[in-house]
Amino acid sequence: MKKEIPTKLRKSEYTFSATWLEGMLQAPSGAPPMKPMYSEITSRDGNKHDVLIRSIKEEEIDPMLNFLKLTLDAEYDYYDIVGARVYAELLAIKRKRMKDEYFFLGLENGHLVGIANGRLMNEDVNISLHTMAFERKVGAGGILFYSKAWYAFEVCNQQEFWATFESYNGWVLAGLRMALPSYPWPDNQHELGGAKIFYLTKKLWEEEIKDNYLGQIAHGSFKEASKELIEKNKKLILSEKLEI
Ligand SMILES: CC(C)(COP(=O)(O)OP(=O)(O)OC[C@H]1O[C@@H](n2cnc3c(N)ncnc32)[C@H](O)[C@@H]1OP(=O)(O)O)[C@@H](O)C(=O)NCCC(=O)NCCS
């Protein structure tokens, strides 16, 4: 918008580097680091899976973006919409366009079993963005969702964790099984599509979810990963096809 200048000027043209603009527009990325965690999941067929949950590394972003493109054509169980959103959120880390995002990978011997991501809205509230399972019927979704709540309360020391659900499997996995209450809608809307906010408070986490969810529902352990497990999952292995 151009307006008439209400004074005389010594200088009437300004030029500056785009780095100044970047300083204005870039979102801060200061989410606290997460320790790599180990989970032994017992899948529905009774098999044990040693899963490492760790943050994505910078060099893994491009291959992951490539892999996520495959989800765009998966027109079932809401994989396409969730995949499209996760793609944009991962790209936002690379382009520095989302505030304090975290992005975890679930890995078994380097193979991707799933992902979980979210962001810190402020000091008190952690926003759960998405959970995706790429190995199905393993039960990886439960422990990946749990890892985000654990991160919010145990690492970031926040007060609330806000989720919403695009799919029935997502809602069953966490909304139903964690018995998450919701805030009145439409007065309160989650940033994903303006849907309901299902929330978990620190009190509910400590008193009811933290220990029970793992044993009763997530069918897994959750503890700090050993050096050997981290080493085993150092290299991310992505399939060329989506088999979900
Ligand atoms: C939501 C999600 C993370 C849950 O992962 P999960 O807990 O590991 O569970 P799965 O997806 O493997 O399975 C969910 C259910 O579908 C069933 N299922 C999975 N694949 C199946 C198949 N090929 N045929 C029949 N049933 C199948 C599972 O047995 C399970 O049912 P159960 O609990 O009664 O056994 C995963 O379904 C997913 O990534 N969905 C797409 C993205 C999404 O919706 N994310 C959540 C956004 S809110």
The ligand as a Gaussian input file, in Angstrom:
#p B3LYP/6-31G(d) Opt

LIG

0 1
 C       -4.049000     -44.218000      13.410000
 C       -2.862000     -45.150000      13.295000
 C       -1.583000     -44.406000      13.651000
 C       -3.061000     -46.288000      14.301000
 O       -1.972000     -47.128000      14.233000
 P       -1.918000     -48.514000      15.056000
 O       -2.488000     -48.308000      16.398000
 O       -0.531000     -48.999000      14.986000
 O       -2.951000     -49.449000      14.363000
 P       -3.157000     -49.992000      12.872000
 O       -3.350000     -48.888000      11.935000
 O       -2.105000     -50.999000      12.544000
 O       -4.526000     -50.737000      13.064000
 C       -5.704000     -50.101000      13.493000
 C       -6.808000     -51.137000      13.442000
 O       -7.049000     -51.532000      12.089000
 C       -6.787000     -52.917000      11.926000
 N       -6.116000     -53.110000      10.651000
 C       -4.960000     -52.576000      10.236000
 N       -4.678000     -53.016000       9.000000
 C       -5.672000     -53.841000       8.669000
 C       -5.965000     -54.627000       7.523000
 N       -5.149000     -54.640000       6.459000
 N       -7.090000     -55.364000       7.510000
 C       -7.915000     -55.367000       8.563000
 N       -7.700000     -54.672000       9.691000
 C       -6.598000     -53.916000       9.715000
 C       -5.908000     -53.306000      13.084000
 O       -5.991000     -54.677000      13.413000
 C       -6.442000     -52.386000      14.181000
 O       -7.613000     -52.902000      14.769000
 P       -7.567000     -53.587000      16.213000
 O       -7.079000     -52.553000      17.170000
 O       -8.982000     -54.000000      16.417000
 O       -6.611000     -54.727000      16.080000
 C       -2.755000     -45.770000      11.875000
 O       -3.949000     -46.439000      11.597000
 C       -2.526000     -44.730000      10.806000
 O       -1.384000     -44.350000      10.562000
 N       -3.592000     -44.276000      10.141000
 C       -3.520000     -43.273000       9.083000
 C       -3.135000     -41.918000       9.628000
 C       -4.007000     -41.538000      10.773000
 O       -5.214000     -41.696000      10.737000
 N       -3.370000     -41.007000      11.815000
 C       -4.037000     -40.550000      12.990000
 C       -4.603000     -39.209000      12.716000
 S       -5.742000     -38.807000      13.926000

